[in-house]
Amino acid sequence: MPLIQINAERLGQHIHDLAQIGKIGETGVCRLALSKEDRAGVELVKSWMEEAGMEAYIDPFANLIGVWRGSDSGTPVLMLGSHVDSQPYGGRFDGAIGVLGAIEAVQTMVEQGVTPACNVEVVAFCDEEGSRFNKGLFGVRGMTGKLEADELERTDKNGVTRREALLEFGCDPADFEGYTFQEGRIGAFLELHIEQGPVLESLDEPIGIVSGISGPLWLTVEMTGFAGHAGSVPMSMRHDALLGSAKIIVALNELVCREPSAPTVGTVGSLRVFPDSRNIIPEKVSFTIDLRDIDICRRNALEAELLSVIKNVACEHGLTYTIREDTNSDPRYCANWIKDALHKEAGMMGMKPPELMSGPFHDSLTMSYVCDYGMIFVRCLEGISHNPKEYASPEDITLGTELLFRTARQIVVDKGGFQT
Ligand SMILES: [Zn+2]
């Protein structure tokens, strides 16, 4: 058997052809969720699903689903996929390789005459990115019964509601009513995705096996001091909210860097100063904290330390403060049996991919609440993503897709493929 059994040329052609829809510049794409470009992309991908031997349809949440029937349609399905919507200034590979790679995996199995024991479904989830309506993972949350109350009334920057956009796309939100997700319907989910970070490149590895997705802790901290004239108030008498905030920001950085081998990351990405004037001592400063770790115990311990730093700094500078928790997601780990299967299949390809965690979230994050999941990462140039400069080489994408194909084949031909 050759090392590469998938059709790398066909896969490359599909990636190229999809990137022509909503193309910006030479290498970028803009296919905002539920836009005309998104619809055109979905139609093209649907035609490839049908060519591969699947029956394809679009569900009420605008997810594109291709079904390859197995010998026992009553058993849980193996689901493969990702998304084909993009950021407004996005790249060709984010999401796309997970959908097109999954189609390639199925098509290769069909061509090899494999009879799957269970149904295999390939999904292009609607609106993973969340950039148009400021809330992502829409399709996957819809499919798994996890939408929130005001979801359809969210508007884009032109005032178009998601309800209107869905109707325009050809999906009727009235159909949500009769829809209930059947627990246990999905046996496992596999997602191929570009890493969107620099770890694999730094390790000189083409692909990696994901250990889990680290959920973020998002806080908004507001420090309040007392404004005064920058020329007259002596240093010893100041209550400078920005100085206090600066100490907290530096302390956060020191805390998350303390264990250099750990994947902990902490970021202050937004800062607002009041009254924001060069000759007034800052009275009020609010800033955001994004703290992530695959190890929830370590993340909780760091959070506790950070809170004591904030308390001490406030005390030292005579400040008061409030802390608002905006998001607190637990890390979600990949299933051990899927990781084992990925390692075993990679071994047969003569590879030893490293395990790494995912800082960004993916459709897999939502899927992890309804089934076991596994992810394969493909190295991307300088870790650049959400940018037209995003690049993953055809060779690396081929290796990732080959591993997806081999692992999926192993699961569907082996009757005991789904383990608990
Ligand atoms: Zn993505």
Boltz pocket constraint, residues with backbone or C-beta under 6 A from the ligand:
constraints:
  - pocket:
      binder: B
      contacts: [[A, 83], [A, 94], [A, 95], [A, 128], [A, 193], [A, 361], [A, 362]]
      max_distance: 6.0
